[in-house]
Amino acid sequence: MHNNKQWTIVVVIAVVAIVGWLIAGCGGGGGTTPASTGSVSGSTVDIVSQFGIGGLTVTVGGQQDVTDGNGNFVVTGVLPGVRDVVVTPTTLWEQVGDAPDVVVVAGQTTPVGVILVRDPNSGPPPPPGLP
């Protein structure tokens, strides 16, 4: 009789553990939580060659991403609201003008389009209003 009691306790513990694991894996069964942040996507392009520039840091609302080899970026975890988009100047590239402010919406990706950059050693920047 003693072995049956131990066996029952082991089975109950196993069932409780499995049910707890399943509930935790499903987020507790409380449904989905709405996103509290959004994302901003775009690309950086050399004003002269029109090629995408990789390795640049893009900052939006305190969050950052580094552009890929084609100049593309997606900054995630940005709090909703109007945010500045800034390409951090480096010794090889600098942002041409200011990128427009973007309106970040929770749960969505806001496209910022193309941000122009130039090699600061390639001569003076173009006149205002010209890419």
C-alpha positions in Angstrom: 0.0 0.0 0.0 2.9 2.3 0.7 4.1 2.1 -2.9 0.7 3.1 -4.3 0.7 6.2 -2.1 4.2 7.3 -3.3 3.2 6.6 -6.9 0.1 8.8 -6.5 2.2 11.7 -5.1 4.7 11.4 -8.0 1.9 11.5 -10.5 0.2 14.5 -8.9 3.5 16.4 -8.8 4.2 15.6 -12.4 0.7 16.7 -13.5 0.9 20.0 -11.5 4.3 20.7 -13.1 3.1 20.0 -16.6 0.0 22.2 -16.2 2.1 25.0 -14.8 4.6 24.7 -17.6 1.8 24.8 -20.2 0.1 27.9 -18.6 3.4 29.8 -18.4 4.2 28.9 -22.0 0.8 30.4 -23.1 1.3 33.6 -21.3 -0.9 32.6 -18.4 -4.0 32.5 -20.6 -4.7 36.2 -20.2 -4.7 37.1 -23.9 -2.2 39.4 -25.7 -0.7 42.5 -24.3 -0.7 45.5 -26.7 2.6 46.8 -27.9 3.8 49.8 -26.0 6.6 50.8 -28.4 7.0 51.2 -32.2 9.7 51.0 -34.8 11.3 53.3 -37.4 12.8 52.0 -40.6 14.7 53.6 -43.5 18.1 53.7 -45.2 21.2 55.8 -45.5 22.5 56.7 -48.9 25.7 58.4 -50.1 24.6 61.7 -51.7 27.2 61.3 -54.5 27.2 57.6 -55.4 23.5 56.9 -54.4 24.8 53.6 -52.7 23.5 52.5 -49.3 26.1 53.1 -46.5 26.5 50.4 -43.9 27.9 50.6 -40.4 26.3 54.0 -39.4 24.5 54.4 -36.1 20.9 55.6 -36.4 19.2 56.9 -33.2 15.5 57.5 -32.7 14.0 58.4 -29.3 17.1 57.1 -27.5 17.0 53.7 -29.3 19.7 52.7 -31.9 20.4 50.5 -34.8 23.4 50.1 -37.1 22.8 50.2 -40.8 23.4 46.9 -42.7 25.6 46.6 -45.8 22.9 48.2 -47.9 22.3 51.1 -45.6 19.0 49.8 -44.2 18.0 50.1 -40.6 15.1 49.4 -38.2 15.2 51.0 -34.8 12.9 49.1 -32.5 11.6 49.8 -29.0 10.9 53.5 -29.6 8.3 55.1 -27.4 5.3 56.6 -29.2 5.3 60.3 -30.1 7.2 62.7 -32.4 10.9 61.7 -32.5 14.1 63.0 -34.1 16.0 60.7 -36.4 19.8 61.2 -36.2 22.6 59.5 -38.0 25.7 59.7 -35.7 28.5 61.5 -37.5 31.7 59.5 -38.0 35.0 60.4 -39.4 34.0 59.0 -42.8 30.3 60.0 -43.1 28.0 62.8 -41.9 24.3 63.4 -42.2 23.2 65.9 -44.9 20.6 68.2 -43.3 18.1 67.1 -40.7 16.0 64.0 -41.3 12.3 64.9 -40.8 10.8 64.2 -37.4 8.7 61.0 -37.4 5.5 60.1 -35.6 6.0 56.8 -33.8 2.9 54.7 -33.1 2.9 51.8 -30.7 2.8 48.4 -32.5 3.7 49.9 -35.9 6.8 50.6 -38.0 7.1 54.1 -39.3 9.1 54.5 -42.6 11.4 57.5 -42.5 12.6 57.0 -46.1 16.1 57.8 -47.2 18.6 59.8 -45.1 21.4 61.3 -47.2 25.0 61.1 -46.0 28.2 62.4 -47.5 31.9 61.9 -47.1 33.0 65.1 -45.3 36.4 64.9 -47.1 34.8 65.1 -50.6 34.4 68.9 -50.6 31.7 71.3 -49.5 28.2 70.2 -48.9 25.6 70.8 -51.7 23.6 74.0 -51.5 20.5 73.9 -49.3 17.5 72.2 -51.0 19.6 70.1 -53.3 20.3 66.4 -52.6 
